[in-house]
Amino acid sequence: MTVKNARAMISRRTALKIGGAAAALPLIGSRAFAQQDTVKAAFVLIGTPDDNGWNYGHDQGRIDMLAALGEDRVETTVVTNVPEGPDSERVFRELAQQGNDIIFGTSFGYGDSMLKVAPMFPDTKFEWCTGYATAPNLSIYNARFHEGRAVLGTIAGMMSETGIGAYIGSFPIPEVFMGANAFHIAARKKNPDFVTKVVYVDSWFDPAKEADAARALIDQGVDVITQHTDGPAALQVAEERGIIGGFGQGADMSAFAPEAHLTSIIDKWGPYYIHAVESVLDGTWEESSSWEGLAAGEVVIGPYNPKIPEDVVAEAERVRLGIIDGSIHPFAGPIVDTNGNVWAEEGDIIDDGEFWADSAWYAEGMEA
């Protein structure tokens, strides 16, 4: 693989994240914990479960965990609307002081606070979602969302009538770059002239901005929209304007746009939460790094809208199953960026970890 002129990226989720969740980090100084009869588990959310996206997915994972392990063995606390930054440090400290055995921080921006608080409470286990660094009592976990984007891009490339799609992103960070590129590269395999317009709304959840972005994009000829934000506003605009459709993020959003909603990437955090809390109960919890995707069922493609032609569904399924069995990779070459730089030759792939570590670029045909 030839890589040229890659530029460093610093954002709200800082360049320190880059490469961290892409591969398991060396685990040094892990400690043993005793078995427990019951566990107190806390979840810190940047929004509320009724966002029908990211926070909803994490809360559903908590509910699945309770159902699997039993409410007689696990007591949970959920703290919502915790902003990233200094105030989150107080929340994590208070949750540890209240005797929670394991605390899940579900947004990257909580990292500085978790890394500061964790050493103060060595008997408390901390879990940082999309994090980049571990500690003896702090693990990280993430999902390969970009694998699902490749399935969505396949559908978009085959169904778009204008050949112009859109990717509404939150912030220009690795996971968003990876998702946008995976979507576009897959779409171009079906329509070599496909164009993906990328816009950022500088928020994880801002329905007004997301709706305005969708309207502006549709006015520019976009007829298929995908998103890396948490709410259904863009889908609702797609429904109102009667375009081909769009894709939900984090959860099935079909109830908000039954005609426009083509399918969704659904985050399934339950298996990870079950594993993490169960390991606290049986005394096997240890510092670790997890990055799973379609194969592990952590990323799931939701039901397909009946209006999607059968051949499109068949091709989307071929891509999904190919990613699962390893015969298809979202970043298989040839891949060239918008400046003509070759990132992967024919027959080569960009490994997920490599992409995460150097992600601030767009494939040929993308407009940002």
N, C-alpha and C positions, 0 to 999 in steps of 0.2 A: 504494500500500500504506500502510495506517495502522498505526503501531506505538505502543503505549501501555505505560507502566509496565514496561518491560523492566528487569530487575535485572542488575547486574554479577555475574560469577561468578569466584571465585578457587578453585583446587583444586590438587592435586598437579601438574597440567599447567599451572598459572598462567594468569592472564588475558592474559599476553603472547602466548600462542599464538593467541588469538582473532583471526581474520581473516588470520593469516599464511599458512597453507597454502591458504586459500580462493581466492587469486588470486596470480598471479606477482608477486613484489616487484620494485621497480626494481633493476636489476643494475648496480651502480656499481663501477668499478675492476677488472672482470674481467681476468684475465691469460692469456697464452698458455702452453701447455705443449708440450714436445717430444714427438715420436713415440717409441715404445718397442717393443722386440722382445718383451719379456715384462713381466708385471705381477704384483705381489704385492698381493692384496686381502684385507682383514680384515673380519670380521663380528662385531659385539658384540651378544650376545643377553641379554635380561633373564631368560630361562629356558633351557630345553633343547628341542631339536627333537622330543623325544618327548612334548611336551605335546599333540600332535595338533591344534594350533590356530595361534596367531600365530607362535610361534617355528618351528614345523614349516614354515609357509608360507614364511618367509624363508629357511630352509635349503634348501627345495626350489627356491626361486629361485636360490640359489647353485649348486646342482647343475645346474640348467638352463643357467645361465651357463657353467659349466665344459664342459658337453656341446656348447654352441654355439661356444665360442671355443677350446676345446682345452686340456687340462691341460699341454701342452707350452708354452703361451703364458701361462697363468694359474696362479699358485700361491695357494691360499687358506688362511687361518687363521680358526678359529671360536673365540671365547671365550664361554663360556656362564655363566649364573647371575651376571651382573654387575649388582649393585644400582644403582638410580638414586641419584645423589647423589655426594658427594666421592670415593668409591672408584673411580667410573668414570673420573674425571680421570686417575688413575694408569694405568688400563688403556689409555686412548687415547694417553697420552704414551708408554708403553712400546711400543705397536704402531707408532707413528710412528718411534721410535728404532730399532726393529728393521728399518726400511727398507720398510715397507708403502707402496705408492704410493697406494692408495685405501682408506679406512676407512669402513665403514657402521655407524652407530649406529642400532639398530632400535627404539628406544623414545624417546618424547618427553622423558622425564626425564633423558636424557643431554645435553640441550641446553646447559646452563650449562657443563658440562665441555668439550664440543666447541667452543663459542664461545671458551673460554679457551685450549684447546690449539692450535686451528687456526692462530692467528697465530704460534705458536712454530715451526711447521713449514710454511713457505710453499710448499714444493715437494711437500707431501703433499696429496692431495685428500680432503676429508671429505664424507660424505653423511649427512644427519640425517633419519630417517624421522619424519613428522608434525611436523616443525619449523616455526618461525615466522620465522626470520631467516637470511639468507645472508651470505656473506663472499667475498672474492676466491678463496678455496680451499675454500669450504663451500657445498654445495647442499642443498636440501630436497626431499623427495618424500613423497607421501601417496596415498591411494586414496579414492574416493567410495563408501565402504561403505554409506551410506544408500540408494543406488540399489538395491542388492540387498535391503535391508530392505523396500522398497516391494513387491517381488515376493513376499517372505515374508508380508507383511501381507495381500496379496491372497488368498493361500492360507488364511491363518488366518481371515480374515473369512468365507470361503465354507465352511470345513470345521468350525469350532467349533460344538459343539452347545449349549454353555452361554452362548456369546457373551462369554466372559471369557478373555482371553489374558494372557500375562505377558512382561515384558522384564527379564531378569536382567542388570544392568549392573555394570561394574567400579567406575568412579568417575563422579561427575557432571561430565563434561567435554564440550566441544563435540561431538566425534564420537559420544558416547553419546546426548546429547540429540537430535542429528540422526537417529541410527538409530532411537531409540525413537519419535520423532514420525513418521518416515517409515513405520515399521511400522504404527503406529496409524491414521494418516490413510488409508493404503491399505486397512486392514481395515474402516474405517468406510464406505468407498465401497461395500463389499459388504454390510455390516450396520451401518446407521446407529446401532444401539444398542450396538455393540461396546465393551467396556471393556478397557483395558490396564492391568494393575497393574505398576508399576515398582519394583524393589527393587535396592539396591546391596550388594555384598559387600566393597567396599573392598580389592579385590585383583584382579590380572589372572588369577591361577591359584591357586585354593584349593578343591579338589574337595569338601572337607567342607562349607564354607560354601555352595557352589553347590548341593550336594545338599540341604542343610537348607532353603535358600530355595525350591527346587523343591517339596519336600514341603509346606512351609507354604502355598505358592501353590495347589497342587492341593487342599489341604484347604479353600481358600477358593473353590473352584469353577472354577479355571483348568483348561482342557483342551488348550490350545496354548501352548507355551513357546518363546520365542526368547531368545538370550543374547548378551551382549557381553563374555564372558569366554572363556578360552582352552581349557578342557577339556570333555570329554563327560559330566561328572557329572550335569548336569541332564537330559540326554537319557536317561541310564541310569535315573534315577528315573522319568522319563516311561514308559520301557519297563516297569519294575517295576509301576507303578501302572495301566497299561493305558489311559492317556488317549489322545486323538486323536493327539498327537505333539508334535514340536518340530523345531528347526532347528539345524544345526551352524554353527560360527563359524570361519572361517579355512581350513577344510579339510573334506573329506568325512568325516563321523563315523559313517557308516552301519554300520560294523563293530561299533560299540559299542552300537547300539540299532537293529537291523535293522527292527523293526516301527514304532518310534516316530519314527525319523529320517525326516522328510518330504523335506527337501533341505538344502543347505548354501550359505552364501556361501563361496566359495573365493577366497582371495587369490592372485593370480598375479604374484609379484614378478620372475619370470624376465626378462620383456621389459625391465623397467627396469634390472635388473642387467647384462643383456647390453649395453644401450645405454651405460650408465655406464662399464663396464670397457672396452668397445670404444673409447669416446672417449678413454680414457687411452692405449690402444695407438696410436691414430692421431693423437694430439696435439690433438684437438678439444675435449677436456673444458673446460667453462666453468661458472661460477657460474650456477645456474638454480633454478627452482621448478616442480615437477611435481605435478599433482593429476588423475589419470585415474580412469575408472570402467568401467562396463559396455561402453561403445562401444569403448574401447581394449583390452578384454580383461583389464584388471588386476583387475576384480571379475567373477567368474563364478558363475553359478547351477549347482549340481551336479545330478546325475541326480535325477529325481523318483521318489519311492517309488511302486511299481506300484499301491498301494492308493488313491492320490489319484485321484478321479474325472476322467474325460477332460475334462469341461467346466471343471473347476478348473485343470487343466494348461493348457488352451487360453487361459484368462483370464490365468494367470500369464505365459504366453509373450507374450500381447498386451501386457502391461505391460512386460515385459523388453524386447521389441523396440521398443515405443514410446519407452522411455527412450533406447534406443540411437539411434533416428532423430530424437529431439527432439520428437516429437508428444505425449509424456507427460512431466510433471515431477512428482517426488515431493511437491513443496510447492506445488501448484497450488491456488488458492483455490476456495471460501471456506474460510478457516482461522480458527478462534476458539480462544483458550486457555481454561484452566480458570477464569480470572477474568473471562471475557467480553470480553477485549480482542481486537480484530480485527487479525490479522496479515496477512491477504490477502483481498481482496474477490473475488467471483465474477469469473473472467476474468483475475485477476492471479496472479502467482507470487511466492514468496519465493526470490530467487536464492540459490544455494548459498553464495556468499560472504557475503551478507547474513545468512543463517541462522547461519553459523559465527561471525560477529562479534557476534551477539546471540542466543545459543542457549538460555539458561537458563530455559526455560518448557516447559509441556506443553499439548498440544492438548486441546480439550474431550473429556471422556470418559476421560481418563487419570487414574490414581490412583497417587500416588507418596508 
